[in-house]
Amino acid sequence: MAAGSCRLLLLLLLPWLVMASHSPPGCKIRITSKGLDLVKQEGLRFVEQELQNITVSDLHGKEGQFHYNISQVKVVDLQLAFSDLYFQPQQHLVFNINNASISLRFRRQLLYWFFYDIGSINASADGVHIRTVLQLAKDEAGRLKISNITCNASIARMHAGFSGTLRKIYEFLSTFIVTGMRFLLSQQICPSLEHASLVLLNSVLDTVPVRNYVDEHIGIDYSLLRDPAVSTDTLDLDFKGMFFPRARENQELENHAVEPVIKETERMVYVAFSEYFFDSAMHAYFQAGVLAIELQGEKVPKDLEVLLRATFFGTIFMLSPAVDAPLRLVLQVSAPPRCIIKPSGTSVSVSAFLNISLVAPGRPPVQLSSMAMETKLSAKVFLQGKALRVQLDLRRFRIYSKQSALESLALFSLQAPLKTLLQLTIMPIINERTKKGVQIPLPEGMDFTKEVVTNHAGFLTVGADLHFSKGLREVIEKYRPAPTAPAYPSSRPAEPSMDPRQL
């Protein structure tokens, strides 16, 4: 009976446990097959560079009275015309190279009785097939990484061209030499690509911002919530997308917003932001205590100062010693602003209070009024490079007294001038702060172009194409750790011997 009750309780709690384990993302990125085509072009150049640096061991042997030594093998040309990069569910990328060719040049040494020959040989590996499967996953820091790689490489044919006085002898030995070189070359392809993926490409992914500072007040957490979801056409990444005050870096803001849903696949990449993304930014600024502006003395517009003194003339007159004292206006947000995203546009609701005081030199400030303000700002969200920026504009504005309805009527004449104050003085200050924007989690060297913003109910998406402003090699070299000097001196590898007796 007790076991049955436990099973029933577990069934009742299971939907809640599933919901709790699936935290909705504040930011979501989708890379489509079109974006993967661009990545393939840059990746192919990178693979060519890696394969050109393949190091093949020396080959030496003996057949009867023939002694041979093959050394200094170098890749001189690559033809990787037939390649493909595609998604493979659930977490994989597959990179195939078919029917490629690799041209080599190496140094030959041959001893046959008393005849000694030295020179170079040109060889070609044809029908090269390489299949590489990259497994993508979230690491402990919440960063996308290549967690594993499987690689298979084969060479269908290999030819070597011989010349010199002992050409016929080389042709006799070509079976041994070509077979050995084919084996050694095929054994070096996969280790080279494994190092390129697990070390070099992961160093590029390390440039993706995960948890960094936006400015002196707030930071942002772009950690992945889960492993990437890969379909045949798309790769989806769910990021936390939460801002935090730098003074309280471990503070968490629960996400109750609508989860972004990306259905489009026409552009190379899509980035979606929920209301939570923007709400957490404003909540972090509010917690940091920076959503306040003070204007005093000459900073208060002259026309507004005259109107304020006329409005509060009776109060000021009763304070006759402070009649000529400067005015001070303190505008402070009273609660974290809220973002509302609708198909028709994006807006921000702000509640604040405005304190108006007289500040006489050497005397305590005298408060003339404390009024509440409710404003609605229209927000234009756009992407430039990799920076998400917001331009705010005042749409609606209302003030009222927190003391009485009668005082609210008296403040009605201040509605228009205070709105003008916000538009001409306060809004430029706010927009200057948002001008820098916040970086989208893309690797260094990759930027957006042709951005189009689309609003939905509870989230917005930015569809864009991708552009490589820097090559993979350039980014890798920039962040490659400097080589360290060996603890003990090491001798250089000896050059192949020119003395036939040492063959």
C-alpha positions in Angstrom: 0.0 0.0 0.0 2.8 2.4 0.9 4.7 1.5 -2.3 1.6 2.3 -4.4 1.2 5.6 -2.6 4.8 6.5 -3.4 4.4 5.6 -7.0 1.2 7.8 -7.3 3.0 10.7 -5.6 5.9 10.3 -8.0 3.6 10.4 -11.0 1.9 13.5 -9.7 5.3 15.3 -9.1 6.9 14.1 -12.4 5.5 17.0 -14.6 6.7 19.5 -12.0 10.2 17.9 -11.8 10.5 18.0 -15.6 9.5 21.7 -15.7 12.0 22.5 -12.9 14.8 20.8 -14.8 14.1 22.7 -18.0 15.0 26.3 -17.2 13.8 28.6 -20.0 16.6 30.5 -21.8 16.8 34.2 -21.8 18.8 34.1 -25.0 18.7 31.5 -27.8 20.9 31.1 -30.9 20.1 29.0 -33.9 22.7 28.2 -36.6 21.1 26.9 -39.8 22.5 24.9 -42.7 23.2 28.1 -44.6 25.3 29.3 -41.7 27.1 26.0 -41.7 28.0 26.4 -45.4 29.9 29.6 -44.5 31.6 27.8 -41.5 32.6 25.0 -43.9 34.4 27.4 -46.2 36.5 28.8 -43.4 36.9 25.4 -41.8 38.2 23.9 -45.1 40.9 26.5 -45.3 41.8 25.7 -41.7 42.0 21.9 -42.4 44.2 22.6 -45.4 46.6 24.5 -43.2 46.6 21.8 -40.6 47.2 19.0 -43.2 50.0 20.9 -44.8 51.8 20.8 -41.4 51.7 17.0 -41.1 54.9 15.5 -39.9 55.7 12.1 -41.4 58.4 9.9 -39.8 61.4 8.9 -41.8 61.2 5.6 -43.7 64.2 3.4 -44.1 64.8 -0.3 -44.9 66.8 -2.9 -46.7 66.0 -5.3 -49.6 69.0 -7.5 -50.4 71.9 -5.3 -51.2 69.6 -2.2 -51.5 69.6 0.2 -48.6 67.1 3.1 -48.7 66.3 6.1 -46.5 63.3 8.5 -47.1 63.3 11.6 -45.0 62.2 15.3 -44.8 58.7 14.5 -46.0 56.7 17.7 -46.8 53.2 18.3 -48.0 53.5 20.7 -51.0 49.9 20.8 -52.3 46.4 19.8 -51.3 43.3 19.4 -53.4 40.2 19.1 -51.1 37.5 19.9 -53.7 34.9 17.5 -52.5 34.0 18.2 -48.9 30.8 18.5 -46.8 29.9 19.7 -43.4 26.5 18.9 -42.0 24.5 18.4 -38.8 23.9 14.9 -37.4 21.4 14.6 -34.6 21.6 14.7 -31.6 24.9 16.6 -30.8 27.2 16.1 -33.7 28.8 17.8 -36.7 30.1 15.6 -39.5 32.9 16.8 -41.8 33.6 14.6 -44.8 36.4 15.0 -47.4 36.1 12.7 -50.4 38.5 11.9 -53.3 41.1 14.4 -52.2 44.7 14.4 -53.3 47.9 15.3 -51.3 51.2 16.0 -53.1 54.4 15.3 -51.2 58.1 15.9 -51.7 60.7 14.0 -49.7 64.5 13.3 -49.7 65.8 10.0 -51.0 69.1 8.2 -50.2 70.0 4.9 -51.8 73.0 2.6 -51.5 73.4 -0.4 -53.9 76.8 -2.0 -53.6 79.2 0.9 -54.3 76.6 3.1 -56.0 75.1 5.9 -53.9 72.3 8.2 -55.0 70.7 11.2 -53.3 68.0 13.5 -54.4 64.3 14.3 -54.0 61.1 12.4 -55.0 57.7 13.8 -55.8 54.7 11.7 -54.7 51.0 12.0 -54.9 48.4 10.4 -52.6 45.1 10.1 -54.5 41.6 9.0 -53.4 42.0 10.4 -49.9 38.9 10.0 -47.8 38.5 11.5 -44.4 35.4 11.3 -42.2 35.4 13.3 -39.0 32.5 13.4 -36.5 32.6 16.1 -33.8 30.5 15.8 -30.7 29.4 19.1 -29.2 28.6 19.5 -25.5 28.3 22.0 -22.7 31.4 22.0 -20.4 31.4 22.6 -16.7 31.7 26.4 -17.2 28.7 26.4 -19.5 30.7 26.9 -22.6 30.1 25.1 -25.9 33.0 22.7 -26.6 34.0 19.9 -28.9 33.9 17.1 -26.3 34.9 14.2 -28.5 36.0 13.4 -32.1 36.0 10.2 -34.2 38.1 10.1 -37.3 38.7 7.7 -40.1 41.2 8.3 -43.0 42.2 6.2 -46.0 44.3 6.6 -49.1 43.2 4.7 -52.2 46.3 5.1 -54.3 49.8 6.6 -54.1 52.3 7.3 -56.9 55.9 8.3 -56.8 58.0 9.8 -59.6 61.7 8.7 -59.7 64.6 10.2 -61.5 68.4 10.0 -61.5 71.0 7.4 -62.3 69.3 4.7 -60.2 65.8 5.4 -61.4 65.2 1.8 -62.4 66.3 0.6 -59.0 63.9 3.0 -57.3 61.1 1.7 -59.5 62.0 -1.8 -58.4 61.7 -0.6 -54.8 58.7 1.6 -55.3 56.3 -1.0 -53.9 58.1 -0.9 -50.6 58.6 2.8 -50.5 55.1 3.8 -51.7 53.3 1.3 -49.4 55.3 2.5 -46.4 54.7 6.2 -47.2 51.0 5.5 -47.8 50.7 3.9 -44.3 52.7 6.6 -42.5 50.7 9.4 -44.2 47.3 7.9 -43.4 48.4 7.4 -39.8 49.1 11.1 -39.4 45.9 12.6 -40.8 43.5 11.8 -37.9 45.9 12.8 -35.1 46.4 16.1 -36.8 42.7 16.7 -37.1 42.1 15.6 -33.5 44.6 18.1 -32.2 43.1 20.8 -34.5 39.6 20.1 -33.1 40.1 19.3 -29.4 42.8 21.9 -28.9 42.8 24.6 -31.6 39.1 24.9 -32.4 38.2 24.7 -28.7 40.6 27.7 -28.1 38.4 29.6 -30.6 35.3 28.6 -28.6 37.0 29.8 -25.5 36.6 33.4 -26.9 32.8 33.2 -26.6 31.8 35.3 -23.6 30.3 33.2 -20.8 30.3 35.4 -17.7 31.8 38.8 -18.2 31.3 42.4 -17.2 29.2 44.8 -19.3 30.3 48.0 -17.5 31.4 49.1 -14.1 27.9 48.3 -12.7 26.6 45.0 -14.2 27.7 41.8 -15.8 26.0 39.1 -17.9 25.8 35.3 -17.7 25.8 33.6 -21.1 26.4 30.1 -19.8 24.7 27.3 -21.7 21.8 25.7 -19.8 22.1 22.4 -21.6 23.9 20.5 -24.4 23.2 21.8 -27.9 20.2 20.4 -29.7 21.1 19.3 -33.2 18.6 18.5 -36.0 19.3 17.7 -39.6 19.0 21.4 -40.5 19.7 23.4 -37.3 21.9 23.7 -34.2 20.1 25.4 -31.2 21.9 26.8 -28.2 20.0 27.8 -25.0 21.8 30.5 -23.0 20.9 31.7 -19.5 21.0 35.3 -20.7 20.8 36.9 -17.2 22.4 40.2 -16.1 23.6 40.6 -12.6 24.9 43.5 -10.4 28.7 43.3 -10.0 28.3 43.9 -6.2 26.1 40.8 -6.0 27.4 38.5 -8.6 25.8 35.4 -7.2 22.3 36.9 -7.3 19.8 34.9 -9.3 16.6 36.3 -10.9 14.0 33.6 -11.6 12.9 33.4 -15.1 9.1 33.5 -15.6 9.1 34.9 -19.1 7.9 33.2 -22.3 10.6 30.9 -23.8 11.7 32.1 -27.2 10.7 29.8 -30.1 12.7 30.0 -33.3 10.9 28.5 -36.3 12.7 30.2 -39.2 15.6 28.7 -41.1 16.0 31.0 -44.1 18.9 33.1 -42.6 22.4 31.9 -41.5 21.7 32.6 -37.8 18.9 33.6 -35.5 19.2 35.1 -32.1 16.2 35.3 -29.8 15.8 37.4 -26.6 13.0 37.0 -24.1 11.6 39.7 -21.9 13.6 38.1 -19.1 16.8 39.1 -20.9 15.9 42.8 -20.8 14.2 42.7 -17.4 17.3 41.2 -15.7 19.4 44.0 -17.2 17.1 46.6 -15.7 16.8 44.7 -12.4 20.6 44.5 -12.2 21.0 48.3 -12.8 18.3 48.9 -10.2 20.1 46.7 -7.7 23.3 48.5 -8.4 21.6 51.8 -7.5 22.4 53.7 -10.7 18.9 54.4 -11.9 18.8 57.9 -10.4 19.7 61.3 -11.8 20.2 64.5 -10.0 20.0 68.0 -11.5 20.9 71.1 -9.4 21.5 74.7 -10.0 22.6 75.5 -13.6 21.8 72.0 -14.8 18.1 72.6 -14.3 16.7 74.2 -17.5 16.0 77.9 -17.0 12.4 77.8 -18.3 11.6 74.8 -16.0 13.2 76.6 -13.0 11.0 79.6 -13.6 7.9 77.5 -13.8 8.8 75.5 -10.7 9.4 78.6 -8.7 6.0 80.0 -9.8 4.3 76.7 -9.0 5.7 76.5 -5.5 5.8 80.3 -5.0 3.8 80.2 -1.8 6.0 77.6 -0.2 9.2 79.4 -1.3 7.9 82.8 0.0 7.2 81.2 3.4 10.9 80.2 3.4 12.0 83.8 2.6 15.7 83.3 3.5 15.9 80.6 0.9 14.0 82.4 -1.9 17.1 82.6 -4.1 18.4 79.1 -3.2 19.2 76.8 -6.1 16.7 74.2 -7.1 17.5 70.5 -6.9 15.7 67.8 -8.8 16.2 64.1 -7.9 14.7 61.6 -10.3 14.9 58.0 -9.0 13.4 54.8 -10.3 11.2 53.3 -7.5 11.0 49.7 -8.8 12.9 47.6 -11.5 11.5 48.7 -14.9 9.6 46.0 -16.9 10.0 45.2 -20.6 7.0 44.2 -22.7 7.5 42.7 -26.1 4.6 42.5 -28.5 4.3 41.8 -32.2 3.6 45.6 -32.6 6.8 46.7 -30.8 8.8 46.7 -27.6 8.2 49.0 -24.7 9.5 49.6 -21.2 7.4 50.6 -18.2 9.1 52.7 -15.5 7.8 53.9 -12.1 9.8 56.7 -10.5 9.5 59.6 -8.1 10.8 63.1 -8.5 11.8 65.1 -5.4 12.1 68.9 -5.9 14.0 70.8 -3.2 15.6 74.1 -2.4 19.3 73.8 -1.5 20.5 76.9 0.3 24.2 77.1 1.1 25.0 76.0 4.6 21.4 74.9 5.3 19.6 71.5 5.0 17.6 71.0 1.8 14.0 72.0 1.9 11.7 69.7 0.0 9.0 71.5 -2.0 7.3 68.4 -3.5 7.6 64.7 -4.0 5.7 63.4 -7.0 5.3 60.0 -8.5 5.9 59.4 -12.2 4.8 56.7 -14.5 6.4 56.6 -18.0 6.3 54.2 -20.9 9.3 54.2 -23.2 9.3 52.8 -26.7 12.4 50.7 -27.3 14.1 50.1 -30.7 16.3 47.0 -30.5 19.0 46.5 -33.1 22.2 44.6 -33.7 25.4 46.2 -34.9 28.4 43.9 -35.4 28.1 41.7 -32.3 26.6 44.3 -30.0 22.9 44.3 -29.1 21.8 47.9 -28.6 18.7 49.6 -27.5 17.4 53.1 -28.3 14.8 54.5 -26.0 12.2 57.2 -26.7 9.6 58.6 -24.3 6.1 57.7 -25.3 3.8 58.4 -22.4 4.3 60.4 -19.2 2.2 61.1 -16.1 2.9 62.7 -12.8 0.8 62.8 -9.6 1.2 63.8 -6.0 1.8 61.1 -3.4 0.1 63.4 -0.8 -3.3 64.4 -2.2 -5.4 64.6 -5.3 -5.6 68.4 -4.8 -1.9 68.7 -5.2 -2.0 66.4 -8.2 -4.3 69.0 -9.9 -1.8 71.7 -9.0 1.0 69.7 -10.6 -0.9 69.3 -13.9 0.7 72.4 -15.3 4.1 70.7 -14.8 3.2 67.7 -17.0 4.4 69.2 -20.3 7.6 70.9 -19.1 8.7 67.9 -17.1 8.1 65.7 -20.2 10.2 68.1 -22.2 12.9 67.8 -19.5 12.9 64.1 -19.8 13.1 64.2 -23.6 15.8 66.8 -23.9 17.9 66.1 -20.8 17.3 62.7 -19.3 16.7 60.5 -22.3 20.0 61.5 -24.0 21.9 60.5 -20.8 20.1 57.1 -20.7 20.7 56.4 -24.4 24.4 57.3 -24.1 24.6 54.5 -21.5 22.9 52.0 -23.7 24.9 53.1 -26.8 27.7 50.6 -26.1 25.3 47.7 -26.0 26.1 44.1 -24.9 28.1 41.5 -26.9 26.2 38.5 -28.3 27.9 35.1 -27.5 29.7 34.5 -30.8 33.4 33.5 -31.2 35.9 36.2 -31.9 36.3 36.9 -35.6 32.7 36.1 -36.5 30.1 39.0 -36.9 26.5 39.5 -38.0 25.5 41.3 -41.2 22.1 42.2 -42.8 20.3 42.0 -39.4 16.4 42.1 -39.3 14.6 42.3 -36.0 11.1 40.7 -35.7 8.9 41.0 -32.6 6.8 38.2 -31.2 4.6 37.8 -28.1 7.1 37.8 -25.2 10.3 37.7 -27.2 12.0 39.1 -30.3 14.3 37.5 -32.8 17.2 38.9 -34.9 17.8 37.1 -38.2 21.2 37.7 -39.8 23.9 36.4 -42.0 27.4 35.6 -40.7 30.7 37.2 -41.7 34.3 36.2 -40.8 36.2 39.4 -40.0 39.1 37.2 -38.9 40.2 33.8 -40.0 40.3 30.8 -37.6 44.1 30.7 -37.9 44.4 34.4 -36.9 42.2 33.9 -33.8 44.1 30.8 -32.9 47.5 32.4 -33.2 46.3 35.4 -31.1 45.3 33.2 -28.2 48.0 30.5 -28.6 50.0 30.2 -25.4 53.6 31.4 -25.7 56.1 28.5 -25.9 58.0 27.9 -22.7 61.8 27.3 -22.7 62.7 23.7 -21.9 64.0 23.0 -18.4 67.1 21.3 -19.9 68.9 22.0 -23.1 68.0 19.7 -25.9 69.9 18.9 -29.0 68.5 19.4 -32.5 67.5 16.2 -34.3 70.3 15.1 -36.5 70.0 15.7 -40.2 69.8 12.6 -42.4 73.3 11.3 -43.1 75.1 11.9 -46.4 77.5 9.1 -45.7 76.3 5.9 -47.4 78.1 3.8 -44.8 75.6 5.0 -42.2 72.6 3.8 -44.3 
